[in-house]
Amino acid sequence: MRSYRRHAITPESIAEAVAYALDQPSDVDVNEIVVHPAHQR
């Protein structure tokens, strides 16, 4: 579990990803977001 938590994404980072998707113009359809840690093993 400690190893998993070292690579976990912060809630703030997830919120920023969601805000980015919601902030797109109305003619842009975001239908899938894949978020994963940038420094995975």
Secondary structure as UniProt FT lines:
FT   HELIX           2..6
FT   HELIX           11..22
FT   TURN            26..27
FT   TURN            38..39
//
